[in-house]
Amino acid sequence: MRWFILLSAAVMLAIACSRNDIDMPGATPTSLSQVPAVRLNFRYEADVPPPDAPKDATKEDRNAAVQSDFDANRPQEVLDKTIASPDAKRVLAVYHKAGDMSLEFRLDMYTSDGKILKKVTSDGMAVHFPDTIRWSPDSSALAFVAMIRGTQVDETSMAPAADPETSVASSNQNANAAVVPDVNSNVETNTVTTPAMPAAPTGILTFRTEQIYICNAEGDGAKSITQNEGLIYFYYVWSPDSSTLAALAAKSIEWKYLNDRADQNGETFVPVGRPRVIEKNGRERRLDDALTAVQPVWSPDSSKVACAFDNQVRIYDAGGNTPTQAAIPLRNSLLLSSQAYDREQAAKLEAIAPTDPTGVPATNTNTAAPTTLPDEKTLVSYNPIVALNWTADDLLYFQTAYIKRMKNESDSVTSFPRWHRLVLTAQLTK
C-alpha cells in the first residue's frame, strides 16, 4: 500500500511541474508568447522613427526563364507576373489567356530555371487579387484567392491557324515519306519539340465569391480552406511559423454597397473586413465583429494577431483552447501627442517665417502642460491608425495619417503620416 501512495504522490508532482508556468500564481513568463493577450501591459511612445518596411514578395522582377517559356511556347497566353518562393526553388506564374475576362487570372508552378511543373488552377477557376498571393515563409505552401470563372475560353478557337503547307491534313498522302529518313542523304535532320504542357487539375471546389485556396510547393493539391459563400476574402498573411493565415473578409453585399458609394464620390474603393485566423485544415475563427481597412499583422513568435480600428489597437491570441483578446484605447494618448506635435510644427514655422508684423519673432505662449484633453477638431495631426508593423515580440508599431484616395490621382491626399509604437510587457501576477 505504501508503494501505491508514493507512486501517486510522484505522479501528482510530475503533473504539477509540467503545468505551464504562466498559469501558476506569481510565475514569471520566459517569453511573451506565454502571456495571454488579455494580460499584456503596454507603454505608448509617440512620434518614433519608422520601422523598416517589410519586403513585398509580390513586387519583384519577372523571372526571365519563365517569360522565355511563355514567349516561345505559349503565344496565346500573357504572363502578368512571377512570384518566387522564399527559398528561390519555385516560381509561380500569374497569367491570363486572350479570351479571359479582365482581372481574372490563372496560376502555373515553375522551377526557377523556367520548367513548368504543374498547372495550379483548374480551367473553371478565376484567381482574383493577384497582389495578395503569398508564399508561406517556409516555402512549403502557397495561398491565393479564387472563385468560379466568369467566362470559359474556347481553347480550339484560340489555337493558331494551321499552315496549309505543312499541316498533316494537307499532306496526308506523304505521311509515310515524312517519317522515313533518306538513307542516301548526308544532311542531318533536326526536329524541334515543344515541351509537353501539363493538364489542368479537375475537381477543385469553387464558389461564387472569393475564397482562400492553398497548394503545395509543387503546385499540387489546390484546395479551398474557406467555404463561406457570400464572403469575400480580400487580404491574408501567413504567420511566421507558416501554420496559419490571418485574413480580412467582407460580406458581398457590404462590398457592393461601399464600392458603389466610392464610385459616386469619385473615390478609390478601399475594402473593409472583419479579421479572422484560418488554419491549413480550414478551421476558422473570427476575431472581431468590427470592420477595418487596416491589414492585420502577426507577432514574430506567431502567438498573436494585431488589428487596428480607428484609434484603437486590439491584440488577439492566435490559438489555444481559451484564446483571449485585449483592446488598447489610444484616443487620449493620441490627442495629447498630436497637440504636442502641432505645437512643435507651429514653433518651427514661426522660427522660419515670423508672423509678427513688427518684425519681432513670434513666441509660443501656450507651453504649459495641458490639464484637459484638446478638441480633436483643432488638431490637424490627429488622425486614425492606417498601418501596423510588429517588428519584435515586444514592439508593435502603428502609423496614423490622413489619407484620401481618389480615382483622379492628382486629387489624392496623404498628410501628417506619423509612426508611434507600443512597448509590450507581461502583467505581474500575484
KAZIUR-V591193 format. One record per backbone hydrogen bond with DSSP energy under -0.5 kcal/mol. CO is the residue of the C=O (numbers start at 1). NH is the residue of the N-H. If there is no record, write none. Layout:
CO | NH
CO | NH
This chain:
1 | 5
2 | 6
3 | 7
4 | 8
5 | 9
6 | 10
7 | 11
8 | 12
9 | 13
10 | 14
11 | 15
12 | 16
13 | 17
14 | 18
15 | 19
16 | 19
20 | 23
21 | 24
24 | 27
27 | 29
31 | 34
32 | 35
34 | 36
36 | 39
37 | 40
39 | 427
41 | 425
43 | 423
45 | 421
55 | 57
56 | 59
58 | 60
63 | 67
64 | 68
65 | 69
66 | 70
67 | 71
68 | 72
69 | 73
69 | 74
70 | 74
74 | 77
76 | 98
77 | 79
78 | 80
78 | 96
81 | 94
83 | 92
85 | 88
89 | 112
90 | 85
91 | 110
92 | 83
92 | 94
93 | 95
93 | 108
94 | 80
94 | 81
95 | 106
96 | 78
97 | 100
101 | 104
105 | 127
106 | 95
107 | 120
107 | 121
108 | 93
109 | 117
109 | 118
110 | 91
111 | 114
114 | 116
115 | 111
118 | 109
118 | 120
122 | 125
124 | 149
126 | 147
127 | 105
128 | 145
129 | 132
130 | 133
134 | 143
136 | 139
140 | 217
141 | 136
142 | 215
143 | 134
144 | 213
145 | 128
146 | 211
147 | 126
153 | 155
154 | 158
155 | 159
156 | 159
162 | 164
163 | 166
163 | 167
167 | 171
169 | 172
171 | 174
172 | 175
174 | 178
175 | 179
176 | 179
176 | 180
179 | 181
181 | 183
182 | 185
188 | 190
191 | 193
196 | 198
207 | 148
210 | 233
211 | 146
212 | 225
212 | 226
213 | 144
214 | 223
215 | 142
216 | 219
220 | 216
223 | 214
227 | 229
228 | 231
230 | 252
231 | 233
232 | 234
232 | 250
235 | 248
237 | 246
239 | 242
243 | 280
244 | 239
245 | 278
246 | 237
247 | 276
248 | 234
248 | 235
249 | 274
250 | 232
251 | 255
252 | 256
253 | 257
254 | 258
255 | 259
256 | 260
257 | 261
258 | 262
259 | 263
260 | 264
261 | 265
262 | 267
263 | 266
266 | 407
266 | 408
269 | 271
273 | 292
274 | 249
275 | 287
275 | 288
276 | 247
277 | 285
278 | 245
279 | 282
283 | 279
285 | 277
292 | 273
297 | 306
299 | 302
303 | 318
303 | 319
304 | 299
305 | 316
306 | 297
307 | 314
309 | 311
309 | 312
310 | 385
311 | 330
312 | 309
313 | 328
314 | 307
315 | 326
316 | 305
320 | 323
324 | 317
326 | 315
327 | 329
328 | 313
330 | 334
331 | 335
332 | 336
333 | 337
334 | 338
335 | 339
336 | 340
337 | 341
338 | 342
339 | 343
340 | 344
341 | 345
342 | 346
343 | 347
344 | 348
345 | 349
346 | 350
347 | 351
348 | 352
349 | 353
356 | 359
363 | 365
365 | 367
375 | 378
376 | 379
378 | 380
379 | 382
381 | 383
384 | 401
387 | 399
389 | 391
389 | 397
392 | 395
394 | 424
395 | 391
395 | 392
395 | 397
396 | 422
397 | 389
398 | 420
399 | 386
399 | 387
400 | 418
401 | 403
402 | 415
404 | 406
404 | 413
405 | 268
407 | 409
408 | 411
409 | 412
413 | 404
415 | 402
416 | 418
418 | 400
419 | 48
420 | 398
421 | 45
422 | 396
422 | 424
423 | 43
425 | 41
